Amino acid sequence: MPDSRSSTPHSPGPRVGLFVTCLVDLMRPSVGFAAVTLLERAGCTVEVPEAQTCCGQPAFNSGDRRTAQDLARATIRAFEAFDYVVVPSGSCGGQIRHHYPELLADDPAWAPRARHVAARTYELVSFLADVLRVEDPGVRYDGVVTYHDSCSGLRELGIKEQPRRLLSKVEGLTLNELPSAEVCCGFGGTFCVKYPDISNRMVEAKTADIAATGADTLLAGDMGCLMNMAGKLKREGSPIKVRHVAEVLAGDTATPAIGEGG
């Protein structure tokens, strides 16, 4: 995703560094652009540092602390000058906010820098709802949606009611709650690679619950979960569309849903 700066460079709002994430950058750039739209509408000056790479979560979860530490230092260096770091992903946001201070706790040169960046890092929807106090995104979406709470966003960052609060203000949108909203979809980063059979059973149960809601669109805040569920729905021949919540909140319905051509 190319560097983006606010069209209102003299805005009195906060200067935000957008951490795009690997999956958004490589698989769904529209989520990054939707994030920029939402932040700029809320009065932020947004920049996307070109030096950013992976947050280091795959290495961290696999026990490769040295690689995770190197990636943490690179991320801190790229983002420490911003007022806030905003991430359209609960898992990457949780990695920076909760695990960077742990990773670099024994490095006297980097520990305070890790704490500084961690304290200013927020998942996108949480930042809009809790920090910027956005109440109404001012968009329309004609459809019935259901919402999946990703594990990291829910359990590490406390993201539950924030997306629902904003979605309740979207004109034309009806939210049918997913009975298993807080149950893992089976992605789990490297979990789906190490335990594919278990992962498949988990996502199979999830898609059955999604279909039972009668929703025509599935929303969530993490690309890993979304790609996993979209892939299963597609293989099952389901017509349910899958989108990142930022796309709906930004009013981006022209981009094909995840897993669709175009």
N, C-alpha and C positions, 0 to 999 in steps of 0.2 A: 504494500500500500504506500503510495507516494506521500511525501511530507505535506501536511496541510496546516495552514494558519488561518486564524479567524479573519473574516472579512471586515471586522471591526477591531483593528489592532489597538485602539485607544480605549477599549472597553474597560470600565472600572471593575469588572468581574475578575475572578481568580484566573491565574495562568495555570492551565492544566496540561500535563503531559499524558497523552493517550498511549497506554501500553496495549498494542493491537492484539497480541497473542499469535502464536504460530498457526493455529487452525484457522483463525479469521483471516490472517494474511494470505495463507496458501489456498484455503478452501472456500472462504465466504467473505471476501472483501467488503461486500455490501453492509455487513454488520459494523465494520469500522467506520464507514461513511455515515451510517445511521447514528453511531455514537457521536461523531463530530457534529452532525445536525442537531442532536438533542442537547449537547453541551453548549453549542453556540446560541441556540435559541434561549437557553437559560442564562446567557450573558457571559459565558466563559471565553477566554482566549485560549484556543486549542492548538497544540503543536504535537507532531508525531516524530520523535527523534529517530533519525535514520540509523543510529548506532544500536538500537534495540535488537535483541535476538530472542532466544527462549528464556523463560523465567527460571528454568532449571528443575522444574517439578519432576519430569521423567527420571532424571538422574538421581534426584533426591529420593524418590520413591523406590528406586532400584538399589539404593545403598552406595551410590557413587558420590560421596560427599565432596571429593576434590573438584569434580566437574561442576557439581551444584554450587560450590563456593565460587568458582571462577565465573560462572554465569550470574550469580548474585552480585558480585563486584561489578561486572559489566553493566548490569541493569541499574545498580545504584549510581554508577558514574554517569549514566545517560539521563537519569531522572531526578537527581537530588536537588537541582536548582529550581524545580517547579513548586508552586504552591500546593498542588495536589497531583497524585498519580491516579488515573482512572482506568479501570480494566473491564471490558465487557465479558467477564468470565469470573465466576466465583472460585474456581479451582486455582487459576493463576493469581487472582487477587489474594486468596488465602495463603498461597505460597509466599508472596512478597510480604504480606502483612504479619503473618504469624511465624513463618519458618526462616526468613532471612535473619532476624535477630538471633535465633537459635544457631543457625549455621555459622555465623561469624562472631559468636559470643566470645571466643577465645582469641580473637585478633584485635588487639588494642587500637590499631589504626582504622579498622573497618567497623567495629561493633557500634560506635556511636552513629556512624553514617547509615548503617543498616536500620537502627532504631528510628532515625530521622525519616528515612523514606517509608518505612513500615507504618509509622504513625500517620502518614499523609496519603496512604493508599486505600482506595475504595473501589468496590465493584460498582459498575455503571449505574444500575437502577437504584442501588442503595445511596449512591452519591446524589442522584437527582432528587430522591424522596427525602432523605435524612439531612443532607448538608445544604443543598440548594433550595429545599422546601418547594419543589415543583409540585403543584396540585393537579393541574390539568394540562396534558400534552397538546390539547387543541387539534386533535386529528379524528378521523373517522375510519372505522373498519367494520364493514358489514359482514358479520359472520358469528358463528358460535365457536368459542375457543375453550381449550382446557390447558392447564398449566402443570408442568413437572418441576418440582423443586430439586435442583441438583444437590448432591451430598455435600460438597465443599461449601457452596454458598449458604446452604441451610445450617450446617453444623459448625462451620468455622466462622462464618460472618453474620449469622443471624438473619439471613434474607428469607423472608416468608411473606409478610403482609405488604411489603413495599411494591412489588410488581402488581399485586392485586389492587392496591390502592390507586395506582396510576391507570391500570386497565379499566377500572370502574368508571373512569372519566372519559374513556374513548367512546365517541358517539357511534351507535349502531352495533356495538360489541356486546355479546352475551357470554359470560363465563360460567361454564359448567365444571364444577370442581371434580378433579380426578381422585377417586377413592384411595389410590396408592401413590398420591403425589409425593410423599416423603420417602418412598421406597426406591432404592437404587435401581437404575435401568439396566445395570449389568456392564456398563462401559468401564468405569473405574480405572481409566488410564491403561497401565500395563496389565491390569487384572483380566481384561477381555482377551489379551494375547496369551497369558499364562494358563487361563482356565476357560477356554472357548466354549466348552459344552455347558458349564454352569452359567456363563454369561448369556448364552443363547436362550437358556430356559428362563432367565430373569427378564430379558427383553421381550420374550414371548408372552410372559405374564403381564408385562407392562402394556404391550400393544393391545392385548385383550381388554384391559381396563380402559385404555384410551378410546377404543371403539365403542365401549359400553356407555361412554358419556354422551354420545351423539354429536360430539363436536366435529366441525369440519376442518379445524386448524389446531395443531398442537404447538404450544409455546414453551420455551425454557430460556435460561440465561447462560448456558454453557454449550459450546459447539460440540464437544465430545459426546455429551448426552444426546444432543440433537441429531448428530450424524448417525449415532448408533440406533436410535429409535426410528429415524427416517429410513434408514437402510432396511430395517425389519419390516416396517409398514409397506415399503415398496415391494419387497420380496413376497409379502402376503397379498399383494394386489390391492391394497387399501387406497381409497381416494383422498384420505386425510392429508392435508398440507402441513408442512413442518417449517416453522420460522423461529428465528431468534426474537425474543421479546422486544429488543431495541428496534427492529425493523417495523413492527406494528406501531410502537410508540412514536417513531419518527414519521409515520405515514408512508413508508416505502412498501407498497404492494405491487409495484411494477416489476420488481426483480422476481424471477421464478422461485418458487419454494425450494427448500433444500431437497436435493435428489431429483429435481425436475430439470429438463433441458432448457436451453435458451441462454 
